Amino acid sequence: MRQVRSISIIIPVFNSENCIGELLERLMDVSRQLDLQTEIIAVDDGSSDNSWEVLKGTGAQSLFPVKRIRLSRNFGQHHALICGMSKAKGDVVITIDDDLEFLPEDIPVLLERYLSGNSEVVYGVPQSKKISAWRKSQSFCYKKLAGWVNKSGVGSSFRLLSSSLVKEIVKHSSPFIFIDELCLWYTDKVEVVQVRHELSKRSRSNYNSFKLVALTSNLILISSTFPLKLITRLGFILMLTNFFIGFYIIIQKMFFSIKVLGYTSLIVSILFSTGIILFSLGIIAQYVSKILLSQYGKPSYHIAEEI
């Protein structure tokens, strides 16, 4: 039977002044019930509201250690989590969003599943999410595309990770980081447990349509070679198609009468081929740009203040 003596709870904070105080209070209540050595690490990811002021005021009055970190700008949720993980000292690390969509009271559910098995990662996945139909469709498309990349389709921002796995994850300093993908690089011992889900207490979601598309494209480009494989297969199919069309025209020319090819068919074929070429070059250019940014040594995050 596994034993856990201490836990680290990491919260990426972004524009959540109206709910981060409540989240910290509820986390402290849960920590008292667990009777485990607890540290809370709140990483302000360049908030533009008063989230940092709320964090400073709340942390000073807490009964549990609350490490408060403010990044110099908005680096993104996964980078904020990496920053928090680099400071974590617990036997397990739990990540939870700042908007109270996931309930802090369900942390014992993750712990119970971790203690009863041999997993390195435990995801808290809601059976149904209380979000709008449009947002639900966006989330569904993102998870489907992400599933093509990591082949599991499993993921959640409410997760528990073993300290040994966290030590490997924090070694990565790339400007393009996805926690769930890094987890699958190191282990396949992943379990899922059902948890509750509530409406976000943030006035507006941090992930609009544009950000979800950008996140999905980065995940696909950085974590897989799927687009390159797609281009290769498409090029091969077009090559075979053109070969058979050309062979057919040659046979027609040699043995049968053939009409002069029309202007329309010629233009359509040129435009189609040019479109495919430009699309392929665009995908390759995206890969090159990501490689260049990685080679430039762009930081994953930069701490402006730490308390």
Beta strands, then each sheet from edge to edge (+ up, - down):
strand 1: 6-13
strand 2: 37-44
strand 3: 66-71
strand 4: 92-95
strand 5: 121-126
strand 6: 159-162
strand 7: 190-195
strand 8: 303-306
sheet 1: 7+ 5+ 6- 4+ 1+ 2+ 3+ 8-
end
